[in-house]
Amino acid sequence: MNIVAWNCRQAFRKKVGRLASFCPQLAVISECESLEKLAGCHETLFTHAVWAGDNPHKGLGVFGASAYPLTVHPAYDDRFHWILPVRVTAQKPFTLLAVWTKGHKDRKQSYVGQLFLALQHYRTLLLEETCLVVGDLNSNAIWDHLPRVGNHTAVVRMLREHGLESAYHWLHREEHGAESVPTYYFQHHREKGYHIDYSFLPAEWMQRVESVHVGTFEEWREWSDHVPVVVKVGNEAIRLD
């Protein structure tokens, strides 16, 4: 199963074909237009789709190939912008918490603060279901000093307590805040790169993580200020016991 996280910087309908080489089964696309505006442009790659947002030009899209039907989880609470729990009907169902964090009128609740509060709210879901947390967190441990209700390190700790690990950090043996490969380039400047896009997977899946591919600045600068992060997981990780 190939899982893609990408902030496409809007107009996904014009860019979806760029993901074809990854053969994605699941994709979390930040800054994605609504499904109405996509008008089926995603269907060359994805059979299933759900979306959340308050701006039809710029929301959070989740896409699944034919073997991965998607439904919005009944526990979804739209107070958290945007953390969208999605039920994925694989051979062994799981819940994907798709993430694109945004600002908040209370700055302490902005960005990683939104995710921290959402994870507290979805604690029962994290305890009782197999969960993934994937997307643009707009967060890194280098900004832990900023005044937030919960910083990046607190979120990583909380996810670890629920048995989730970042696939990139696990595979590359890097610490949070010391990443060697950026996923985002501020204002498209190569020298201003930051690692802010993640795929947190169940720890028991980690032995099945075959690769974590991070796109290059040169290849993706024309399309977005973010590059895709693609995690390849062996199918054994999601089969029925």
C-alpha positions in Angstrom: 0.0 0.0 0.0 1.4 3.4 -1.0 0.3 6.3 1.1 0.9 9.9 -0.2 0.8 13.1 1.8 1.0 16.3 -0.2 0.0 19.9 0.1 -0.7 20.6 -3.5 -1.0 24.4 -3.1 -4.5 24.4 -4.7 -5.8 23.3 -8.1 -5.4 19.6 -7.5 -7.5 18.9 -10.6 -4.5 20.1 -12.7 -1.9 18.2 -10.7 -3.4 14.9 -9.7 -1.7 13.1 -12.7 1.7 14.0 -11.1 1.0 11.3 -8.5 0.5 8.5 -11.0 4.1 7.3 -10.8 3.7 6.6 -7.1 0.8 4.2 -7.7 -1.0 5.6 -4.7 -3.7 3.6 -2.8 -4.3 6.4 -0.3 -3.6 10.1 -0.5 -4.1 13.0 1.9 -4.1 16.2 -0.2 -4.0 19.5 1.6 -5.1 22.8 0.0 -7.3 20.6 -2.3 -10.5 22.1 -3.9 -13.9 20.6 -3.1 -15.1 17.4 -4.8 -17.6 19.5 -6.7 -14.8 21.7 -8.1 -12.6 18.6 -8.8 -15.5 17.4 -11.0 -14.1 13.8 -11.2 -10.6 14.8 -12.3 -9.2 12.5 -9.6 -11.0 9.4 -10.9 -8.1 8.5 -13.2 -6.2 7.5 -10.0 -8.8 7.2 -7.2 -12.2 5.6 -7.0 -13.1 7.0 -3.5 -12.9 10.5 -2.1 -14.0 12.6 0.9 -13.3 16.2 1.7 -13.5 18.7 4.5 -13.2 22.5 4.5 -14.9 25.9 4.7 -13.3 27.2 1.4 -14.3 25.3 -1.8 -11.0 26.3 -3.3 -8.7 25.2 -0.5 -9.6 22.3 1.9 -8.5 18.8 2.8 -9.1 15.9 0.4 -8.6 12.2 1.1 -8.5 9.8 -1.8 -8.6 6.0 -2.0 -8.0 3.5 -4.8 -10.8 1.0 -5.6 -9.7 -1.5 -2.9 -9.9 1.2 -0.2 -13.4 2.6 0.2 -13.6 5.7 2.4 -16.2 7.1 4.7 -16.1 10.0 7.1 -15.9 8.6 10.6 -19.1 9.2 12.7 -16.9 10.6 15.4 -15.8 13.5 13.2 -15.9 16.9 14.9 -15.4 19.9 12.5 -14.2 22.2 15.3 -10.6 21.1 14.5 -9.3 22.6 11.3 -8.6 20.3 9.6 -8.3 17.0 11.2 -10.6 14.6 9.5 -11.0 11.0 10.7 -11.8 8.6 7.8 -12.7 5.0 7.9 -10.8 2.9 5.4 -12.4 -0.4 4.4 -9.3 -2.5 3.7 -9.1 -6.2 4.3 -8.5 -5.1 7.9 -10.3 -1.8 8.4 -8.5 1.1 9.9 -9.0 4.8 10.6 -7.0 7.5 8.9 -6.8 10.8 10.7 -6.0 13.1 7.7 -4.4 16.4 8.8 -4.0 19.9 7.4 -3.5 22.2 10.4 -4.4 25.8 10.1 -4.3 29.0 12.2 -6.9 29.9 14.9 -8.1 33.2 16.3 -6.6 32.0 19.6 -2.9 31.8 18.5 -2.2 29.2 21.2 -4.6 26.9 19.4 -3.1 27.4 15.9 -1.4 24.8 13.8 0.0 22.0 16.0 -2.3 23.3 18.8 -5.3 22.2 16.6 -3.8 18.7 16.3 -2.9 18.4 20.0 -6.5 19.3 20.9 -8.0 17.0 18.3 -5.9 14.1 19.5 -7.2 14.7 23.0 -10.7 14.8 21.6 -10.2 11.6 19.6 -8.5 9.7 22.5 -11.1 6.9 22.5 -10.8 6.4 18.8 -7.0 6.2 19.1 -7.3 3.7 21.9 -9.9 1.4 20.3 -9.1 1.5 16.6 -6.1 1.0 14.4 -5.2 4.5 13.4 -2.9 6.4 11.1 -2.1 10.2 11.2 -1.1 11.6 7.9 -0.7 15.0 6.3 0.6 18.5 6.5 1.0 19.1 10.3 2.7 22.5 9.7 4.8 21.5 12.7 8.4 20.6 13.7 10.2 20.3 17.0 12.3 23.3 16.1 9.3 25.4 16.9 8.5 23.9 20.2 9.2 27.2 21.9 6.2 28.9 20.3 3.3 29.4 22.7 0.9 26.6 21.8 -1.5 24.5 23.9 0.7 21.6 22.9 3.9 21.6 20.8 5.3 19.2 18.3 7.2 17.1 20.8 4.0 16.8 22.9 2.1 15.5 19.9 4.8 13.0 19.0 4.8 11.8 22.6 1.0 11.5 22.6 1.0 9.5 19.3 3.8 7.3 20.6 1.7 6.5 23.7 -1.0 5.3 21.3 1.5 3.1 19.4 2.1 5.4 16.4 5.5 6.3 15.0 6.6 8.5 12.1 7.5 6.3 9.2 10.2 8.7 7.9 11.9 9.0 11.3 11.7 5.3 12.0 13.2 4.3 8.6 15.9 7.0 8.4 16.8 6.9 12.1 16.5 10.7 12.5 15.2 12.6 15.4 12.3 15.1 15.2 13.8 18.5 14.7 16.9 17.1 13.0 15.5 16.0 9.7 18.0 15.9 6.8 15.3 16.2 4.1 12.7 19.0 3.9 9.1 18.5 2.8 8.3 22.3 2.5 10.2 25.2 1.0 9.1 28.6 2.4 8.1 30.9 -0.5 9.7 28.4 -2.8 13.2 29.1 -1.5 15.5 26.1 -1.5 17.5 27.4 1.4 14.4 27.7 3.6 13.3 24.1 3.7 11.5 22.5 6.7 10.1 19.0 7.4 6.4 19.5 8.2 4.6 16.7 6.4 4.3 13.3 8.2 2.9 9.8 8.1 2.5 8.3 11.6 1.7 4.6 11.4 1.1 1.8 14.0 4.3 0.6 15.4 3.5 -3.0 14.4 3.4 -1.8 10.8 7.0 -0.5 10.9 8.7 -3.8 10.0 6.6 -3.7 6.8 7.6 -0.2 5.8 9.6 -0.7 2.6 10.4 2.9 1.7 9.7 6.5 2.5 10.2 8.7 -0.6 10.4 12.5 -0.2 10.1 14.4 -3.4 12.9 16.8 -4.5 12.8 20.5 -4.7 13.8 20.5 -8.4 11.1 18.1 -9.4 8.2 19.7 -7.5 8.9 23.5 -7.3 6.7 24.1 -10.3 3.7 22.5 -8.7 3.8 23.4 -5.0 5.9 24.7 -2.1 5.6 21.2 -0.6 6.8 17.9 -2.0 5.0 14.6 -1.7 5.9 12.2 1.0 5.2 8.6 -0.1 5.3 5.7 2.3 5.3 2.2 0.9 3.9 -0.4 3.3 3.9 -4.2 2.6 0.4 -5.6 2.3 1.0 -8.0 5.2 0.6 -5.0 7.6 -3.1 -4.6 6.7 -4.3 -8.1 6.2 -6.6 -9.9 8.5 -5.0 -11.9 11.2 
